[in-house]
Amino acid sequence: MEGALPRRALFGFMVEHSHLMQTYARLPVSFVRGSGAWLWDSKGRRYLDAVSGIAVCGLGHSHPVVTQAICDQAGTLMHTSNLYEIDVQRELADRLCEVARMDRVFFCNSGAESLEAAIKLARLYGHRRDIQCPSIIVAEGSFHGRTLATLSATGNRKIQTGFEPLVQGFRRVPYDDIDAVRAVGDNASDVVAVLVEPILGEGGIVVPRQDYVRELRALCDERDWLLMLDEVQTGMCRTGQWFAHQHNNIVPDVMSLAKSLGNGMPIGACLAHGKAGELFQSGSHGSTFGGNPLACQAALAVIGVLQAEGLASRAATLGKRMLVTLREELASLPWVKAVRGKGLMLGIELDRPCAELVHATMERGLLINVTAQSVIRLLPPLILDDAQAEQITTTVADLVKGFGRQT
Ligand SMILES: Cc1ncc(COP(=O)(O)O)c(C=O)c1O
């Protein structure tokens, strides 16, 4: 057949050729339907989803309120342009600023784009202060996206390799090390901002010391830097607060959001507080799709449900229970290095690579993810019920126990 590519083997399964670019090592399963925390594959098999599309479907699949909001808006008006007023975009900005205690929002379509906006804000802030080549302090182990600027900010060489020259203007420090941040500031006069994730997501669910983010806030105030938090994965109630930094009682200058903001409808947002909110002027930045009525209506519905169902405290309670159970079951095993997390963002770090556990759990009807090679990552939907939470902890504990004995 013309254009056919050879079938290839992946984890023992034969994969059909495809005209898709080969950017993803996909698992050999295709889901056709979802409801709540459940997904069904094309063969009719049911799976409990502890991945949520990588922290996207916080309200689970096909949430009726979000579905209805999308259908109503799609039948009324999907897109106009930022050439015109968009009432629902204003309304969403108001609601987001209310829960985030921020002042202004720029809407875009993904996490990487929300970070691009943040990086541009930091550079503008620097130029306003006559710093010609402003730099941003970023952390080792971080992940901020796949565009050129965001992969340059990312603290993972694997993501950067092959795409050099990288975008300049980032100074890297170890994560959760306030002295390292201070030392960079002492030795460089071009720093204008610090950009970190409040908890490393792709980097392996690394929860910093309780005081880290508060100390960063104080240091940024002292040096007149912007504190920019990447809450793309941690935001929208996942960690047990609307935003992870609220555990530390601080307000950042800039915050990026995406993922579960639209529960599957692509939407990102860059929020700013105080002086950072005044940097973009007409013509500074833009996006064709950013903040269109369809995406905004979905996000408004998401915020409404998160609020009405008290899902932040649900995530806190359930997450704590799952963490305690997993620690009781696993922490003493020699091949388990750590069991950690906050809310429904949980990680189990093993002493060896464990990607094959994804297949073993799938065979038992459970979807999990492995990140940073050896960290089992659990990001279930926040609407999880008690029985589903127990099914996740029991299945994962059982497989981790067996895994260490076999390998
Ligand atoms: C913390 C963080 N920032 C940024 C991104 C990039 O988001 P997107 O894939 O929507 O561009 C991700 C994606 O995983 C993320 O986890």
PDBQT file of the ligand as one rigid body, heavy atoms in Angstrom, charges set to zero:
ROOT
HETATM    1  C1  LIG A 501       3.688  22.139  35.216  1.00  0.00    +0.000 C 
HETATM    2  C2  LIG A 501       3.429  22.131  33.739  1.00  0.00    +0.000 A 
HETATM    3  N1  LIG A 501       3.642  23.252  33.028  1.00  0.00    +0.000 NA
HETATM    4  C3  LIG A 501       3.407  23.306  31.711  1.00  0.00    +0.000 A 
HETATM    5  C4  LIG A 501       2.952  22.205  31.032  1.00  0.00    +0.000 A 
HETATM    6  C5  LIG A 501       2.715  22.298  29.554  1.00  0.00    +0.000 C 
HETATM    7  O1  LIG A 501       1.351  22.247  29.298  1.00  0.00    +0.000 OA
HETATM    8  P1  LIG A 501       0.802  21.932  27.816  1.00  0.00    +0.000 P 
HETATM    9  O2  LIG A 501       1.132  20.514  27.521  1.00  0.00    +0.000 OA
HETATM   10  O3  LIG A 501      -0.679  22.199  27.926  1.00  0.00    +0.000 OA
HETATM   11  O4  LIG A 501       1.475  22.896  26.901  1.00  0.00    +0.000 OA
HETATM   12  C6  LIG A 501       2.715  21.014  31.726  1.00  0.00    +0.000 A 
HETATM   13  C7  LIG A 501       2.275  19.810  31.022  1.00  0.00    +0.000 C 
HETATM   14  O5  LIG A 501       2.383  18.716  31.475  1.00  0.00    +0.000 OA
HETATM   15  C8  LIG A 501       2.957  20.975  33.117  1.00  0.00    +0.000 A 
HETATM   16  O6  LIG A 501       2.766  19.871  33.822  1.00  0.00    +0.000 OA
ENDROOT
TORSDOF 0
